[in-house]
Amino acid sequence: MIKLNEVTHIDNVKLSEDGKKVIIIDQTKLPNVTEYLALGSDKDIYDAIFELKVRGAPAIGICAGYGIYVLAQNIKEDTFDEFYREFVKYKEYLNSSRPTAVNLSWALNRMEKVVLLNKDKTTDEIIKLLGEECRAIHKEDIKMCAAISEYGLSLIHDGDGILTHCNAGPLATSRYGTALGPLFLGKEKGFNFKVFADETRPLLQGARLTSFELEKAGIDVTLICDNMASIVMKNGWVQACFVGCDRIAANGDAANKIGTSGVAILAKYYGIPFYVLGPTSTIDLNCRTGEDIEIELRDPEEIRSKFYKEPMALKEVKCYNPAFDVTDHNLITGIVTEKGICYAPYEKSIKELFE
Ligand code: MRU
């Protein structure tokens, strides 16, 4: 039995001791097998993100930060221009691994800025600074998750039923997580929540990861299929919905795992508050509305055959497999960030976060 503390301190992404590899827990194998992978090449890192071995917006950003640091150490060029050219090639390659979570480009841009601000330094000095920056990104995420957990906990009461979709816990972030953070923190403080975890078709992050994290931490969790959210709400078992996010537009529209917007629509119908929890690194002011957010389309086999003993649809049947959807800001009761809780009108409250 893992203890609460072990769940909230799981090493989902870290640097190897010599700083030459990114170590991740392979999330595609959970909950049955706990296997760590050491990623050293650009392809290893790209594939790990693309195949969701490491996943969840903040964790993808942290992995990309560590990843570009590992790759930068292999750049042999001496002059700044040559070094920078190679760096940008790696950056663009990693950045193309998944399109929706803005934390990926956010972390890579932060790393690039370190390179550009230190043009006058030697390659060795730049690499040292890159090492400091990627570690800082990780440390900051730990702090952001802790603050989000506190703010989120202030919104709920002992005994409440909370419905969540996908996985926004320790595996997707650092330490406590975002949407699940208040639940872990609450557990530490003696609160008893009843959590409903949507299984989250097609890749089952809710079943494989969220129910695993909560169950192991001793939190009361009930796994439901995505199409059961309505009945648990109707039964009066849900007092709030907590979900994570992959990119929030300037007007408060929030992209998260496919199915999230359906949960928000149901919550509105049943008069249940619907909260989106995420760090400010997930806010993208370059996206004016959710219309500007690119939605990742994934392999149809994830719907037809993955996780089944035998295919559940004809090979030739057409499938539509968007990995994310956008929840309209009108459906969101509040956006919980590490800097505080934003309420409508979101254009104003989100802008104020950055002032
Ligand atoms: O495709 P995934 O598993 O990376 O999708 C993850 C989600 O949608 C999470 O809810 C989101 O990244 C927030 S994680 C704190």
Residues whose N, C-alpha, C, O or C-beta is under 5 A from the ligand:
A	BS01	MRU	R55 G56 A57 P58 H165 C166 N167 A168 A172 T173 T178 Q205 G244 C245 D246 N256 K257
